[in-house]
């Protein structure tokens, strides 16, 4: 019995070691989302977004509501954008308090950032400076989505 346990233990160590080295060598990717949830479990609460900036990268803050259909349709597209353009970091911020059904325009987070529509984007440059918000930021996001081939080019 001791011999069988020793063999099983050795086998487990070999498998774990092989898996570790495969992941380290880049032969296997862990399925971590390239988009960060900025306020998990604290939806709707006021929030200082400065600590959530990604140093050295452009950071897009996506204010959304789980009750906003355009927001929910945009989420997988933003995931693809973040995966295709690693120089861009995307942070999602849920404006809804847990007990509120429908878009929560009266949440502390909505009021803090004076949100009038969602999705609402704020874009900070790699140095942490706000460069665009609202419609201007939406235009920038649209340009990046076109550049990444995620939406068709518009005729300008």
QUIURGI-V275073 format. One record per residue. N is the residue number from 1. RES is the residue in one letter. PSI is psi in whole degrees, -180 to 180 (NA if undefined). D_CENTER is the distance of its C-alpha to the mean C-alpha in Angstrom with 1 decimal. Layout:
# QUIURGI-V275073
n=(N/N)
res=(RES/RES)
psi=(PSI/PSI)
d_center=(D_CENTER/D_CENTER)
This chain:
# QUIURGI-V275073
n=(1/2/3/4/5/6/7/8/9/10/11/12/13/14/15/16/17/18/19/20/21/22/23/24/25/26/27/28/29/30/31/32/33/34/35/36/37/38/39/40/41/42/43/44/45/46/47/48/49/50/51/52/53/54/55/56/57/58/59/60/61/62/63/64/65/66/67/68/69/70/71/72/73/74/75/76/77/78/79/80/81/82/83/84/85/86/87/88/89/90/91/92/93/94/95/96/97/98/99/100/101/102/103/104/105/106/107/108/109/110/111/112/113/114/115/116/117/118/119/120/121/122/123/124/125/126/127/128/129/130/131/132/133/134/135/136/137/138/139/140/141/142/143/144/145/146/147/148/149/150/151/152/153/154/155/156)
res=(X/X/X/X/X/X/X/X/X/X/X/X/X/X/X/X/X/X/X/X/X/X/X/X/X/X/X/X/X/X/X/X/X/X/X/X/X/X/X/X/X/X/X/X/X/X/X/X/X/X/X/X/X/X/X/X/X/X/X/X/X/X/X/X/X/X/X/X/X/X/X/X/X/X/X/X/X/X/X/X/X/X/X/X/X/X/X/X/X/X/X/X/X/X/X/X/X/X/X/X/X/X/X/X/X/X/X/X/X/X/X/X/X/X/X/X/X/X/X/X/X/X/X/X/X/X/X/X/X/X/X/X/X/X/X/X/X/X/X/X/X/X/X/X/X/X/X/X/X/X/X/X/X/X/X/X)
psi=(-42/-39/-41/-40/-40/-41/-43/-43/-43/-44/-45/-43/-38/-46/-47/-42/-44/-42/-45/-48/-33/-45/-45/-39/-6/11/-6/132/136/145/58/137/139/-10/132/137/115/-23/54/132/-2/31/136/-16/153/154/133/114/-14/-43/-15/-3/144/107/132/1/155/133/127/122/125/101/125/167/139/-9/7/110/-45/-36/-46/-34/-31/-28/-52/-27/-40/-35/-46/-39/-47/-36/-36/-24/82/-12/-5/130/138/129/120/137/114/120/-13/135/149/-34/-5/129/138/170/126/79/-15/8/153/-36/-43/-43/-39/-43/11/50/134/-15/157/148/148/127/143/132/128/140/174/-15/4/18/136/125/-23/152/152/-137/-38/-42/-37/-40/-41/-43/-43/-43/-43/-39/-39/-44/-37/-2/23/-22/155/151/137/148/107/NA)
d_center=(50.1/49.1/49.0/46.7/44.3/44.4/43.7/40.8/39.4/39.8/38.2/35.0/34.9/35.2/32.5/30.1/31.1/30.7/27.2/26.3/27.8/26.2/22.7/23.7/25.2/22.1/23.9/21.4/17.6/15.8/13.3/10.3/6.9/5.8/2.0/3.3/5.5/7.8/10.9/11.3/15.0/15.7/14.7/16.9/18.1/18.6/16.2/16.7/13.6/15.4/14.8/11.0/11.8/11.4/15.1/16.4/13.5/12.7/9.9/8.8/8.5/8.2/10.9/11.5/14.1/14.4/17.8/16.8/17.4/16.1/12.7/12.8/14.1/11.5/8.5/9.8/10.8/7.5/6.7/10.1/10.0/7.6/10.1/13.0/12.6/11.8/13.2/10.2/7.2/4.4/4.3/5.2/8.9/11.3/14.7/16.8/19.1/19.7/23.2/22.7/22.8/21.9/19.8/20.5/21.7/23.7/21.0/21.2/17.7/18.8/22.1/20.8/18.9/21.6/19.4/21.6/19.2/15.8/13.5/14.0/12.4/13.3/13.3/14.6/16.4/16.5/19.2/17.2/19.2/18.1/19.0/18.1/17.4/18.1/19.9/20.1/16.3/16.1/18.7/16.9/13.8/16.5/18.2/15.4/14.9/18.7/18.9/16.5/18.9/16.5/18.7/22.4/23.8/25.4/29.0/29.4)
